[in-house]
Structures are given as C-alpha cells and as structure tokens.
Amino acid sequence: MDAAELGRGLFRILETGDRALAADVVHGDFRNREAAVSPDACSIPGPAGVLASGAWMRSAFSDLRFAVTDVAHDGDQVWVRLRMQGRHTGPFVRFRDGALDQAVPPTGREIDFEQIHVLGLRDGKVISHEAVRDDITMLGQLGVFPPEPAGMLRMVAWRLTGRAKRAAQLVTTQAAEAAAQA
C-alpha cells in the first residue's frame, strides 16, 4: 500500500474493526498518542490498540464514518484530513489516567466535525498517530459544551446512579475484547 492507502486504511479499521486490514496497515510497534482519553486497551501497541480504539468509538457512535477529505504525505509522515460522522447511540465515555472522567449518555444526535491526523510510517505500515480534533464542535453537537441543562442533568444522574461507572466498565470490556482478538 502507498502512504495515502495506509492513511485511509487506518480509519477504515476504526469504522469496521477489520482485523485482517489491521494486520496489513498497522505496525507491531504502533503507538497512539491520543489514547490517553480512551480505555486502557487502546494504548496497547500494534493492531490490538487500534482495534480497541475502533470498538470504543463504535460503542458510542453508530454508523461511524471517517470521511477523508484530503491526504498528503512526505517521506515517513502522512497527514489525513477528515470528517468524523455518526449517530450518538451509546454512552460516550472518556477516561483520565485509566479512570472514568466523563460519560455522555446517548443523545441520538448526529455528529459531524473535522479532524486532522498525523501518521508516522515505518516498514510500509502506520507506526504512530496523533491528532488535532475539533472536539468543541463535537461536544456542542452532543449538547455538552456549552452545557444544555437537560443534558447536564442526565450526565449528573448517570454519575449519581452508577450508570456512568457501569458504562465505563462495559466500554472497557468491549475494547479489551477487541484487542484480544487481534
């Protein structure tokens, strides 16, 4: 695969969980700089971490798509500009230091926002990932920022009733299972 195909392939893996494609695209030493807000399994090196990341995102957003709008590359780097799109049908759980940070209950709302990803290449595969994402737009589309009263009340209720913690445990398990299948 050429550099552009590798870049597109990485996001196809996130959309689909395709293990064979992950083996073809993702280097065994792959590292995701953005995994800090994800379940721990997303930090596993190699294809397993990418598959876990995809499972985590698909658990929150059905019909997840990464519509690539531009790809550029130079030597051992690829830049992918895209729009992350989908419907928020599951809890969107973010982590900090491996623990639950925030759980946004499903809203049923569509998301569509821009991201730019920088991928490092080695040995014909993707070895690193970092991103610049418009998370404020996404959080606005979910009603989290600026806070909508009804949405904030739902988030507080989820935390107080333990639903946020259970959602974090479920998402963590799903990501770990996806990584174990790599």
N, C-alpha and C positions, 0 to 999 in steps of 0.2 A: 504494500500500500504506500502511496505517496503521502506527504505531510498533510495535505488537505483531507484525504480519505481517513487518515488516523484521527484527525480532529473531529470530523463528523462521526466517525465510528465510536469515539468515546461517549458522545451524547446519545447515540443510538443505544448503547449499552444501558445508560441510565433510564432511557424510555422503556426498554424491553426486558432487561435482565438477561440478555443473551450471553450465556456462559462461553459458547464457542467463539463468539466475536470478542469477548473479553480476553480470552487466551491469545487471540490474534493481535489485539490492539494494545493491551496493557502490559508493560514491562513488569517483571517479577519484583523489581525494587521500587515500583511506583509509590509515590508519596503525594498525599492530598493536603496541601496547606490549609484548606478550608474545612477540614474535618473537625475542627475544634467545637463546632456547634452541633455536631451530629452524634448519634450513638457511637460508643467505643469501637464497634466493629468496622465503622467507616474509616478508622485510622489504620487498619491492618494493611501492610504493604501489598502491592500487587493487585491482580484481578479481584481478589476477595474483597478488598476495601471498596473498590468501585461497585461491585455487585451489591454490597451492603448499602452504599450510598443511594443507589437506584431504588432499592427496596424501601429505604427510609422515605425518599421523596414520593414514590408511588403510593405509599401508605397514606399520605396526606392529600395528594393531588391525582384524581382520576384523569384519564385521557392526557397524561403528562406528555408534553411535546417540547422539544428544543428546536425551534425553527431557526436554522442557521441562515444569517443574512450576509455574512462575509467571512472569508478565511484568508489569512495572509501568513506567510512563513518566510523565515530566513535562517538558514543553517539548521541549528538544533532547537528552534523555537517555532511554535505555531500560535497564532492569535485567532480566536474564534469569537465572532460577534453573533449574538443570537437573541431570540426572544423565548423566555420560559413561559409556557402556557399550560393551562389545565383548569380543572374544577376542584375546589377545596371541599372534598367529601369525607376526609378523615382528619383526625387531630393532627395539627402541625406542631410537632414537639421539637423544641430547641434545647440544647444542653450547654452547660458550662462546667468545665472540669469534671466531665463524666456524670454530672448530676442534672436533674430536671431544672431548667431555667424558666421555660415558658411553654405553655400548651395552649394553642388556639383551637377551641372547639370547631368542628366543621361548620362552615357557613353556607356551603352550596354555591359560593360566589366564584366567578371566573377570575383567573389571574392571567396577566399578560404584561411582562415587563422585560426590560433589556439587561443583558449581561455581556461582559467581555471576559474571556478566559485565556490565560497564557499557559500553554502546554510545553513542557520540555520533552525532547525526543532523545532516545539513545537506542542503538541497535535496531532501528526500524520500528520502535514501539514508543508509546507515551510513558514517560517516567515521572513526570511531575505535573502538578496542577495548582494554579492559583487563579483567583477571580476578582473582578470588580463588578459588583451586582448593584442594581437599583432596588435594594431591599425596602427602602422607604415607600416606593411606589407599591410594591407587593403588599406590605403591611397596611397601606392605605386601602388597597383593594379588598383586604380582609376585614377592614374596619378597626384595626388595632392602632394605627397611627395616622392622623390624630385619633385619639380614642373616641369611639362611639359608645355612649353609655350602655346600651343593651349588650354590646359585645364585651365590654369590660366586666359587666355583671356576670355574664356567662363564664368568663375566664376565672373570676374570683370564685364563683360557685363550683366550678370544676376543681379548683385547688382545695377548697374547703371540704368538699365531699369525697376527695380522694380520686376522682376521675382523672385528673391530670397525672397523678402518680401512676395509676393503672395504665393510662395511655402511654406514658413514657416506658413502662415495663414491656408493654406489648410491642411497641416500635423497636425497642432494644432487642427483643427476642427475634422479631422478624428480620432485622438487619443481621444479627448473628447467624440465623439460619441461612440467609442468602450467602453470607461469607463462607459458611461451612460447605456449601455446595460448589464452591469454586474449583 
